[in-house]
Structure formats: C-alpha cells, structure tokens
C-alpha cells in the first residue's frame, strides 16, 4: 500500500443526470409508474425521483445521513424539495492499490470520491406491483474496510433483481481513517454506525419502493461480511434485519487486535482540523505499516473495535451471537482457495510459486492453510455455534475454478454468480476463459437459491452444483 495514491474528489456527482422525462407523475405511496414514465416514489424521506433502466428501476445516490469528519452520522431529515436520485453514490476517499487495479481494472471510472458519501442506491423490478411486498437485500461491499463502494459496476444487481423479484439496496459508508480507527480525535466504529443509520432508513422508507421491511436480508462480501457479523451484536440487530448472507468474511482476523490498533493509532499523529481528504487518506500508508508485525491480522489492519459503541466487549461476542441466533437466519461461506487471490497479486508471496521443484506445492499449502485459518474454518465455527444456539444456519463452499485462470477458486470469484454483468467483469482475468453464457446459467441457479433464502430463511439440507458449489445445513 506504500506505493498507492489517494483517490479523492470534491463530489461524487460528477456525471450529468440522465433518463428523466420532462414531466413527473404524482403517485400515491407504493404505486409504481408505467415502465416508460419517470419513476417517482413518495416515501417518508421525501419525494424521490429515479430512472427506468430496462427491466429495473433505479433510485441511486440517496442520502441516508449527514456527517461531520470523525463524528457519528446524523439521520437525514425528510426532504422538502424532490430528490433526484439518478447519479451513483460517491465512494469514500481511499488509497488506490495498483495490485488490485491490475486485476480488477478501473472500478471507479463512473464514480467520484467524497467524504459526504453516506448514500444508498435502490434497484427494484420495473413491473413491481404495489401489493408484492418484495424481499429486501441490503448489500454491504467489501475492501478490507479501506476500499470499495456500493455502486461499483461489478456489483450491479439488475439481473438478480429482475430474475428473482427483489428490492436491492447498496450502501456506501466511511472507510479507513474516516470510519474504522479510533484515535484521540475520532471514535472507533464510525463506519458501523453509518451502516446502522442506513438500515434505519431502510426500515422507515423501503415500503415506498415495494420492499417488505420485515423481510430484510443483509448480504456482505469480505470485510462487508465481517461488518454484518458485527452488526448482529448490536442492540438493534433483530429490529433491523431478519437474515444474513456472509461471503468470505475474514472472521479469523477480527480478534485480539487491541495491541495492533494502539500501534496504528499512534502512527496517525496530529491531524490539522483543516486537513484535506487527500491528506487524511495519505496517512493510511504509515498506519498500515505500523500494523505489519502483528501476524495474519495485519492483512486487514482496519476494522471494528470491540468495547466501543455499538459493539460489546470482546469477551462477550460469542454470547452476543448466540443470543440473536433464534431471530436471525444465517447463510455463511467462502471459496475453496480464498487467499490465492492475494498470493497471485502480491509479489511478497507470488515468488513462492516460481521456485523450482517445490514452488507449486508450497503455494498450495500456504493457500490452503491461510484460507482455512482466515475464512473456511471460522465460517464453519460460526455456523455451528449459530445452530447450537437455536438458529437456522447453512454453510457453503464455492469450489469453481474458472478455466484459464491463475486464481482458481479464489476470493471474489463467487461474486459474478450474483452481481454484475458480462461487461463489468470483462476487465478482470478472474474468470479466465470461462464462457459467460454457461457461467451465467450456473449463476441463475445460485441466484435462485440465495433469493429463496432471502424470502424464506430456508434451503434444502444439502445442495450441490457439481464443480461449483456445495451448501449444507449446519
């Protein structure tokens, strides 16, 4: 990360609005306009104007809270003027990682960067009926708590929404020093508080978009999955969501972090009140360097801190997860070779595979050990504890290895089965030479299973898609 450059900007609304008709239909609550009309929703948050996009309707970049730097979020009041929700949410300012960019392409081409990033975007079927009460999936993006954004093109939910008739909400929240490191001037867990505020907004407003507020499922990948696991520990959890789907949550990195966090906080040093966002982001390189000598957990140095609002002390987290088990259904899992993604892109490890003779074997053993230690074994433990405590839990392992790809069944390979399009994933070599039509047909089966879980909280005791996915009840 030392060589990374800051991604910052003055506004996330750097593209003109598009797709709006001249006239606005004035519709009663929970009445959806014809597909060719301007989509208008009358919600407690105000009159929200979206846009039609083929088989779906989008209302994007909706502010759910306001925030001052290093302060907890404050709920956005109801808007007096119409809210034109037609531009994507800006990303939180963040460091660019050339290693990731080389694999994933320019993910942020259509987004700006702004500290004022507490926004969410809603996608729903264009032909949704007022009486449908659709299940709601709230997306929490990953990125090690330092990168990413809710509205990246690879997270486009349109196919899933149209196929399975869901309401999909993508949330953008504070990252890195802005959201996930307690210091003398910033309380910990601000990013988690952002997510809680977004979920409260969903509870108040999602009915206006055809969603059932009693049927909210949180879906998170990587640090997004970890964040959701932590949200399960908060006092409001059972009133804000009913189910969780945790992909590749690095639960093996979240405990015993206090010494590392203190070293990171000390590395920040004084921050001028008028420091720019770029200056704040630039500090993250030194902060990350201070975490390097703290074992595996230094691979994700930023993150939630136990014992600070809204989380309990670390000694109580197992009891907290057990307490909510009967009220929250869990689907949790990982890919079979999670850490191969990092082994391929990081020169610190990739040289091992090039060693003559034993290089390949050593790399497989390293990937196997670290994948189980950080992701797979902790997912199994989480699901088993949840079931013992009286909850419903299923565990999955994605085994799919794309042909022609050096990444195998690595971190992120599961996401295109649910989200994104052929075009949005074309810039990455993750899928190798896989035929998109065949891959997407498999994705349809996975999207069906995941939507069934969101609707009912149940799956068969065992489901297998040979060579791709295994799901088992805990």
VEXKEBA-789684 format. One line per 10 residues: number of its first residue (from 1); their letters; for each residue x, y, z of C-alpha. Coordinates in pm, 1 decimal. Layout:
BEGIN
NUM	A	X:Y:Z ~ ... $
***
This chain:
BEGIN
1	XXXXXXXXXX	0.0:0.0:0.0 ~ 302.9:229.2:35.5 ~ 301.2:298.2:-337.5 ~ -69.4:361.9:-357.3 ~ -208.3:700.7:-445.5 ~ -510.6:868.5:-286.1 ~ -847.0:854.7:-452.3 ~ -1026.3:1170.9:-354.3 ~ -1258.9:1424.0:-506.3 ~ -1480.3:1713.8:-422.5 $
11	XXXXXXXXXX	-1801.5:1547.7:-528.1 ~ -1943.1:1211.6:-616.6 ~ -2197.2:1367.8:-851.1 ~ -1962.3:1415.3:-1141.3 ~ -2190.1:1290.5:-1415.8 ~ -2499.2:1459.4:-1555.8 ~ -2835.0:1312.9:-1468.8 ~ -2989.4:1110.2:-1745.3 ~ -3305.4:927.4:-1837.2 ~ -3550.0:1174.6:-1681.5 $
21	XXXXXXXXXX	-3869.8:1262.0:-1859.5 ~ -3988.1:1622.2:-1860.7 ~ -4299.9:1554.3:-1655.7 ~ -4310.9:1394.9:-1311.3 ~ -4600.3:1168.2:-1218.4 ~ -4752.1:1240.7:-878.7 ~ -4835.9:896.0:-747.2 ~ -4968.6:776.2:-411.8 ~ -4739.1:575.4:-186.2 ~ -4643.0:226.8:-307.7 $
31	XXXXXXXXXX	-4787.1:285.2:-653.3 ~ -4539.3:220.1:-929.8 ~ -4539.2:412.9:-1258.1 ~ -4554.0:261.4:-1603.9 ~ -4212.8:147.4:-1726.3 ~ -4176.9:440.1:-1968.6 ~ -4273.1:706.3:-1711.1 ~ -4045.2:888.7:-1470.7 ~ -4030.7:667.8:-1159.6 ~ -4141.8:867.6:-856.3 $
41	XXXXXXXXXX	-4167.3:734.5:-501.9 ~ -4341.6:904.9:-212.4 ~ -4152.3:795.0:96.4 ~ -4115.9:934.3:448.5 ~ -3774.2:1057.7:330.6 ~ -3947.9:1272.4:66.7 ~ -4045.6:1256.7:-299.1 ~ -3771.1:1053.4:-467.6 ~ -3734.8:1054.9:-844.6 ~ -3543.1:767.7:-1000.9 $
51	XXXXXXXXXX	-3498.5:639.0:-1351.7 ~ -3616.4:344.9:-1558.8 ~ -3340.8:113.9:-1681.8 ~ -3478.8:-171.9:-1889.5 ~ -3622.1:-442.2:-1662.4 ~ -3543.9:-248.8:-1344.6 ~ -3598.3:88.4:-1183.1 ~ -3310.2:258.5:-1007.9 ~ -3308.1:529.4:-742.3 ~ -2941.3:599.5:-673.6 $
61	XXXXXXXXXX	-2724.4:814.6:-451.0 ~ -2995.7:880.8:-190.7 ~ -2854.3:1046.4:119.8 ~ -2941.5:848.5:434.4 ~ -2737.1:1054.1:679.1 ~ -2512.1:1356.7:712.3 ~ -2177.4:1354.5:877.6 ~ -1900.0:1577.8:1004.8 ~ -1546.3:1440.8:981.6 ~ -1469.7:1193.8:1262.8 $
71	XXXXXXXXXX	-1818.1:1228.5:1411.4 ~ -2114.5:985.8:1429.3 ~ -2371.1:1013.5:1149.4 ~ -2691.2:1210.3:1188.4 ~ -3005.3:1081.7:1015.1 ~ -3104.3:1276.1:705.7 ~ -3430.3:1465.9:763.9 ~ -3719.9:1438.8:521.3 ~ -3651.2:1636.2:206.1 ~ -3871.4:1931.4:124.2 $
81	XXXXXXXXXX	-3773.9:1950.1:-243.0 ~ -3785.2:1647.5:-475.9 ~ -3480.3:1421.6:-451.9 ~ -3343.0:1343.0:-798.5 ~ -3186.9:1002.3:-733.5 ~ -3023.1:945.3:-1069.4 ~ -2646.8:972.0:-1002.6 ~ -2440.0:699.5:-833.9 ~ -2328.1:733.8:-475.5 ~ -1973.9:869.8:-442.8 $
91	XXXXXXXXXX	-1710.6:646.0:-288.9 ~ -1538.4:731.1:35.8 ~ -1191.7:876.8:-37.6 ~ -940.3:592.0:-39.7 ~ -597.6:476.2:-149.5 ~ -557.5:318.8:-488.2 ~ -391.5:-23.7:-476.5 ~ -205.4:-86.9:-804.1 ~ -200.4:-462.3:-736.3 ~ -579.0:-481.9:-715.2 $
101	XXXXXXXXXX	-630.7:-236.2:-1000.4 ~ -415.1:-452.2:-1225.0 ~ -655.1:-741.9:-1169.9 ~ -989.3:-566.2:-1135.4 ~ -949.4:-280.0:-1381.6 ~ -1069.7:76.7:-1328.1 ~ -1360.5:1.3:-1099.7 ~ -1419.0:366.3:-1016.7 ~ -1445.3:504.4:-1369.3 ~ -1809.2:608.3:-1319.4 $
111	XXXXXXXXXX	-1780.3:724.0:-957.8 ~ -1644.2:1025.8:-776.2 ~ -1489.9:1036.7:-428.4 ~ -1631.8:1241.2:-143.8 ~ -1631.5:1237.7:235.9 ~ -2001.9:1312.3:200.1 ~ -2057.8:952.5:88.8 ~ -2336.1:832.6:319.4 ~ -2573.1:738.3:38.5 ~ -2762.9:433.8:-74.5 $
121	XXXXXXXXXX	-2900.0:312.9:-406.2 ~ -3214.5:107.7:-465.2 ~ -3291.9:-126.0:-756.3 ~ -3633.3:-288.8:-799.8 ~ -3823.1:-469.3:-1078.5 ~ -3970.7:-227.0:-1330.3 ~ -4303.1:-411.7:-1322.6 ~ -4327.5:-439.7:-944.4 ~ -4683.2:-437.9:-815.0 ~ -4787.2:-230.8:-514.6 $
131	XXXXXXXXXX	-4907.7:-539.9:-328.6 ~ -4599.3:-758.3:-377.1 ~ -4408.8:-676.6:-56.7 ~ -4081.7:-792.9:-206.9 ~ -3790.7:-927.3:-1.1 ~ -3514.7:-672.7:52.7 ~ -3143.0:-746.3:13.7 ~ -2907.4:-483.8:158.3 ~ -2556.6:-500.9:10.7 ~ -2250.9:-417.3:223.0 $
141	XXXXXXXXXX	-1943.3:-403.2:-0.2 ~ -1601.1:-533.5:96.1 ~ -1249.5:-399.7:54.0 ~ -1068.7:-461.7:385.9 ~ -1252.6:-163.3:537.8 ~ -1036.4:72.7:330.4 ~ -1162.2:47.7:-27.6 ~ -1466.8:-11.1:-244.3 ~ -1808.3:149.3:-289.1 ~ -2167.5:32.6:-304.5 $
151	XXXXXXXXXX	-2229.5:142.2:-663.2 ~ -1937.2:-21.6:-842.5 ~ -2043.8:-166.9:-1176.7 ~ -1931.5:-519.0:-1074.6 ~ -2199.9:-502.3:-803.5 ~ -2482.5:-420.7:-1042.5 ~ -2784.8:-619.0:-913.1 ~ -3012.6:-569.0:-1215.8 ~ -3003.3:-930.2:-1338.6 ~ -3073.0:-1073.6:-994.0 $
161	XXXXXXXXXX	-3345.8:-818.0:-920.6 ~ -3527.2:-882.3:-1248.7 ~ -3496.2:-1261.8:-1226.8 ~ -3591.2:-1308.7:-863.5 ~ -3805.1:-1002.3:-790.3 ~ -3605.4:-848.9:-511.8 ~ -3554.1:-496.4:-387.4 ~ -3178.7:-442.3:-366.6 ~ -3021.9:-167.0:-157.0 ~ -2649.5:-90.5:-195.3 $
171	XXXXXXXXXX	-2494.9:110.4:87.7 ~ -2183.6:327.5:77.4 ~ -2019.4:411.0:410.5 ~ -1699.8:556.1:558.5 ~ -1375.9:361.2:530.3 ~ -1017.9:367.1:656.6 ~ -925.7:656.5:883.9 ~ -1261.6:816.5:817.0 ~ -1456.3:522.7:956.0 ~ -1254.4:245.9:1118.5 $
181	XXXXXXXXXX	-977.2:357.6:1352.8 ~ -1029.1:503.1:1696.8 ~ -784.5:781.4:1777.8 ~ -762.1:1076.8:2014.1 ~ -987.3:1274.3:1780.2 ~ -1204.6:1004.2:1621.0 ~ -1418.8:740.4:1795.4 ~ -1397.5:381.9:1663.1 ~ -1659.7:207.9:1451.8 ~ -1795.0:514.0:1270.2 $
191	XXXXXXXXXX	-1843.5:301.6:957.4 ~ -2059.5:57.7:1154.7 ~ -2266.1:347.7:1285.9 ~ -2311.0:458.2:923.7 ~ -2443.6:113.7:832.7 ~ -2686.9:117.2:1124.6 ~ -2816.9:454.7:1010.4 ~ -2865.3:317.3:659.3 ~ -3060.6:20.8:796.5 ~ -3284.6:253.4:996.6 $
201	XXXXXXXXXX	-3350.7:445.9:674.2 ~ -3446.4:119.9:504.4 ~ -3689.7:35.4:783.0 ~ -3857.8:374.9:753.7 ~ -3870.8:402.1:375.3 ~ -3840.0:75.2:187.0 ~ -4215.2:9.5:173.9 ~ -4244.7:304.4:-64.6 ~ -4026.0:106.4:-307.0 ~ -4226.7:-215.0:-273.9 $
211	XXXXXXXXXX	-3998.6:-374.5:-16.0 ~ -4102.7:-559.5:296.2 ~ -3930.7:-400.8:597.1 ~ -3988.0:-722.7:791.3 ~ -3801.4:-923.8:530.1 ~ -3458.6:-759.7:516.5 ~ -3153.3:-972.6:443.1 ~ -2801.3:-833.7:470.8 ~ -2554.0:-954.2:207.5 ~ -2185.8:-879.5:252.1 $
221	XXXXXXXXXX	-1859.2:-984.4:93.2 ~ -1518.2:-994.4:263.5 ~ -1498.1:-707.0:513.3 ~ -1862.5:-636.2:426.8 ~ -1949.6:-983.7:554.1 ~ -1740.0:-923.8:863.7 ~ -1918.3:-591.8:924.5 ~ -2254.4:-768.4:907.5 ~ -2139.4:-1028.8:1160.6 ~ -2051.5:-739.6:1392.5 $
231	XXXXXXXXXX	-2387.6:-570.9:1330.3 ~ -2551.3:-888.2:1461.9 ~ -2401.1:-794.8:1801.6 ~ -2566.2:-453.1:1819.4 ~ -2874.4:-391.2:2035.9 ~ -3092.7:-307.6:1733.7 ~ -2998.2:-607.7:1520.7 ~ -3321.9:-805.9:1536.4 ~ -3533.0:-496.3:1466.4 ~ -3332.8:-402.6:1156.2 $
241	XXXXXXXXXX	-3282.4:-730.7:967.6 ~ -3406.4:-1088.8:963.0 ~ -3133.2:-1276.4:772.4 ~ -2768.3:-1251.0:676.7 ~ -2564.3:-1389.7:387.4 ~ -2192.8:-1370.2:462.5 ~ -1947.3:-1427.7:177.5 ~ -1578.1:-1467.3:254.9 ~ -1597.2:-1291.1:590.3 ~ -1240.8:-1281.1:734.9 $
251	XXXXXXXXXX	-1358.4:-1373.1:1084.6 ~ -1018.1:-1521.2:1159.5 ~ -868.8:-1169.7:1165.2 ~ -1107.6:-988.3:1398.3 ~ -999.1:-1091.1:1748.7 ~ -709.4:-990.5:1973.4 ~ -642.5:-673.0:1777.6 ~ -610.4:-418.8:2060.7 ~ -227.8:-404.3:2060.2 ~ -219.2:-362.1:1682.0 $
261	XXXXXXXXXX	-488.5:-93.6:1692.5 ~ -294.0:104.5:1953.7 ~ 15.3:94.4:1734.4 ~ -189.4:212.7:1436.3 ~ -348.2:497.3:1630.5 ~ -6.0:612.4:1748.9 ~ 116.3:618.9:1389.1 ~ -152.6:866.9:1283.9 ~ -9.7:1159.5:1476.6 ~ -175.6:1501.6:1485.6 $
271	XXXXXXXXXX	-424.5:1587.7:1214.3 ~ -493.2:1952.1:1133.8 ~ -862.3:2048.0:1158.8 ~ -847.8:2182.6:804.8 ~ -661.7:1883.9:657.1 ~ -787.2:1784.5:314.3 ~ -936.6:1445.3:242.3 ~ -626.9:1368.4:36.1 ~ -403.5:1439.2:335.4 ~ -613.5:1213.1:558.1 $
281	XXXXXXXXXX	-601.3:928.4:305.9 ~ -226.5:967.4:263.1 ~ -178.4:891.8:634.8 ~ -309.2:537.9:584.8 ~ 21.6:415.1:440.7 ~ 205.6:489.0:767.7 ~ -80.5:346.8:971.3 ~ -80.7:23.1:772.4 ~ 296.5:-3.4:806.9 ~ 260.5:16.2:1186.6 $
291	XXXXXXXXXX	42.5:-295.7:1177.2 ~ 282.3:-512.3:976.7 ~ 437.1:-703.6:1265.7 ~ 110.5:-831.7:1410.1 ~ 68.4:-1160.6:1225.9 ~ -213.7:-1261.0:995.0 ~ -448.6:-992.7:1123.8 ~ -220.0:-725.8:979.6 ~ -362.5:-834.3:643.9 ~ -675.9:-638.5:739.9 $
301	XXXXXXXXXX	-549.8:-376.9:986.8 ~ -856.8:-152.8:980.4 ~ -1183.9:-284.4:1120.5 ~ -1436.1:-276.1:1403.0 ~ -1316.1:-236.8:1760.8 ~ -1490.1:-428.8:2039.4 ~ -1592.5:-249.5:2356.4 ~ -1670.1:74.1:2170.9 ~ -2019.5:171.0:2056.3 ~ -2207.8:-5.4:1910.1 $
311	XXXXXXXXXX	-2016.6:-326.5:1994.8 ~ -1985.0:-520.8:2322.0 ~ -1650.0:-611.0:2479.6 ~ -1461.4:-887.7:2300.5 ~ -1522.2:-1127.1:2592.3 ~ -1897.5:-1110.5:2524.6 ~ -1918.7:-1152.3:2148.7 ~ -1978.2:-1529.2:2141.5 ~ -2258.5:-1485.1:2391.8 ~ -2397.5:-1198.8:2183.6 $
321	XXXXXXXXXX	-2404.3:-1403.0:1862.6 ~ -2573.8:-1690.2:2046.6 ~ -2838.4:-1457.3:2190.1 ~ -2961.8:-1340.4:1848.5 ~ -2938.6:-1681.8:1680.3 ~ -3309.4:-1772.5:1710.2 ~ -3411.0:-1444.1:1542.2 ~ -3157.7:-1422.0:1255.6 ~ -3108.5:-1684.7:983.2 ~ -2753.4:-1731.0:856.1 $
331	XXXXXXXXXX	-2600.2:-1836.6:523.7 ~ -2222.4:-1820.2:551.9 ~ -1936.3:-1948.8:342.8 ~ -1625.9:-1890.6:139.8 ~ -1440.1:-2000.0:-170.2 ~ -1215.8:-2305.9:-151.5 ~ -897.5:-2109.0:-226.4 ~ -970.2:-1765.9:-82.5 ~ -616.3:-1644.1:-36.6 ~ -498.0:-1748.1:-382.9 $
341	XXXXXXXXXX	-624.6:-1406.3:-495.7 ~ -369.2:-1234.6:-273.3 ~ -97.5:-1490.0:-344.5 ~ -124.9:-1415.6:-717.5 ~ -134.6:-1035.0:-696.8 ~ 114.2:-975.5:-413.9 ~ 484.2:-1005.9:-510.2 ~ 557.9:-1081.7:-143.0 ~ 406.8:-1427.5:-198.7 ~ 386.5:-1485.6:-574.0 $
351	XXXXXXXXXX	759.9:-1563.6:-595.6 ~ 696.6:-1884.5:-399.9 ~ 508.5:-2041.3:-691.1 ~ 809.7:-1977.2:-917.0 ~ 1051.9:-2174.3:-700.9 ~ 1182.6:-2472.6:-899.4 ~ 1052.8:-2807.5:-789.4 ~ 854.1:-2740.9:-473.5 ~ 714.4:-2396.1:-556.8 ~ 371.4:-2516.5:-664.0 $
361	XXXXXXXXXX	333.1:-2746.6:-364.6 ~ 443.0:-2479.1:-118.3 ~ 196.6:-2230.3:-267.1 ~ -92.3:-2477.4:-246.3 ~ -11.7:-2549.2:117.5 ~ 18.3:-2179.7:201.0 ~ -312.5:-2101.1:27.6 ~ -484.2:-2397.9:193.0 ~ -363.1:-2311.8:542.9 ~ -442.3:-1939.6:524.5 $
371	XXXXXXXXXX	-779.3:-1989.6:351.1 ~ -894.0:-2225.1:625.8 ~ -747.1:-2019.6:909.2 ~ -899.4:-1688.7:799.9 ~ -1219.2:-1787.4:617.8 ~ -1330.7:-2150.0:592.1 ~ -1278.7:-2280.2:946.7 ~ -1420.7:-1966.8:1104.9 ~ -1727.6:-1988.0:879.8 ~ -1781.7:-2346.0:991.4 $
381	XXXXXXXXXX	-1743.1:-2244.0:1357.0 ~ -1981.5:-1950.9:1316.5 ~ -2249.9:-2166.0:1152.9 ~ -2214.4:-2444.2:1411.5 ~ -2240.1:-2202.2:1704.5 ~ -2545.0:-2039.6:1548.3 ~ -2720.0:-2374.7:1506.2 ~ -2636.8:-2485.7:1861.2 ~ -2789.9:-2162.8:1991.1 ~ -3121.0:-2239.0:1820.6 $
391	XXXXXXXXXX	-3076.1:-2055.7:1491.4 ~ -3103.4:-2173.9:1133.2 ~ -2767.9:-2181.2:957.4 ~ -2632.4:-2304.8:625.6 ~ -2267.8:-2314.5:520.8 ~ -2140.4:-2302.4:162.8 ~ -1810.4:-2361.9:-14.6 ~ -1756.1:-2240.0:-369.2 ~ -1520.6:-2477.1:-549.2 ~ -1547.9:-2338.1:-902.9 $
401	XXXXXXXXXX	-1212.8:-2295.4:-1079.2 ~ -1251.8:-2089.2:-1396.3 ~ -1066.7:-2237.5:-1695.1 ~ -758.2:-2046.7:-1798.0 ~ -737.8:-1852.2:-1471.8 ~ -439.4:-1844.0:-1235.5 ~ -672.4:-1755.5:-949.3 ~ -866.8:-2080.8:-920.1 ~ -1145.5:-2080.2:-660.1 ~ -1018.6:-1754.5:-513.3 $
411	XXXXXXXXXX	-1158.4:-1458.3:-323.9 ~ -1413.7:-1263.1:-535.6 ~ -1480.1:-1547.2:-785.7 ~ -1819.8:-1605.8:-621.8 ~ -1947.5:-1251.7:-676.0 ~ -2015.0:-1261.2:-1054.4 ~ -2255.2:-1550.2:-991.7 ~ -2479.1:-1296.9:-814.6 ~ -2388.2:-945.9:-924.2 ~ -2254.5:-756.3:-1223.3 $
421	XXXXXXXXXX	-2269.0:-818.2:-1595.9 ~ -2050.9:-966.5:-1868.2 ~ -1927.7:-614.3:-1947.0 ~ -1848.2:-518.4:-1588.3 ~ -1644.0:-834.5:-1527.7 ~ -1468.9:-828.7:-1866.1 ~ -1174.4:-623.8:-1738.3 ~ -1066.3:-884.9:-1483.7 ~ -883.1:-1214.1:-1552.0 ~ -1057.9:-1379.2:-1255.8 $
431	XXXXXXXXXX	-1294.7:-1575.7:-1478.0 ~ -1022.8:-1681.4:-1720.7 ~ -1164.2:-1821.6:-2044.0 ~ -1499.1:-1920.1:-1894.8 ~ -1791.3:-1898.3:-2135.8 ~ -2015.9:-1626.4:-1995.6 ~ -2337.7:-1787.0:-2113.1 ~ -2255.0:-2110.8:-1932.2 ~ -2127.4:-1925.4:-1627.1 ~ -2438.6:-1709.6:-1614.0 $
441	XXXXXXXXXX	-2662.2:-2017.3:-1640.3 ~ -2490.5:-2150.7:-1328.7 ~ -2527.5:-1807.7:-1174.0 ~ -2902.5:-1826.1:-1228.4 ~ -2914.8:-2138.2:-1010.1 ~ -2715.3:-1965.5:-737.2 ~ -2925.9:-1650.7:-758.4 ~ -3237.8:-1865.8:-720.0 ~ -3100.1:-2034.5:-407.2 ~ -2988.9:-1709.4:-248.4 $
451	XXXXXXXXXX	-3322.9:-1542.8:-328.1 ~ -3509.8:-1838.9:-179.3 ~ -3307.4:-1793.8:138.0 ~ -3388.9:-1422.3:145.7 ~ -3758.6:-1499.3:103.7 ~ -3791.9:-1791.6:345.3 ~ -3478.8:-1827.8:554.7 ~ -3456.7:-2190.2:443.3 ~ -3264.6:-2404.8:197.6 ~ -3251.5:-2782.4:148.9 $
461	XXXXXXXXXX	-3025.4:-2959.2:397.0 ~ -2778.0:-3021.5:114.9 ~ -2749.2:-2863.9:-228.8 ~ -2466.1:-2933.6:-470.3 ~ -2385.4:-2785.2:-807.6 ~ -2103.6:-3021.4:-911.7 ~ -1773.5:-2845.8:-962.6 ~ -1919.0:-2515.1:-848.3 ~ -2089.7:-2504.9:-508.9 ~ -2179.7:-2709.1:-204.6 $
471	XXXX	-2433.2:-2586.0:50.1 ~ -2505.0:-2778.1:371.6 ~ -2716.0:-2713.4:676.3 ~ -2513.6:-2667.1:995.6 $
***
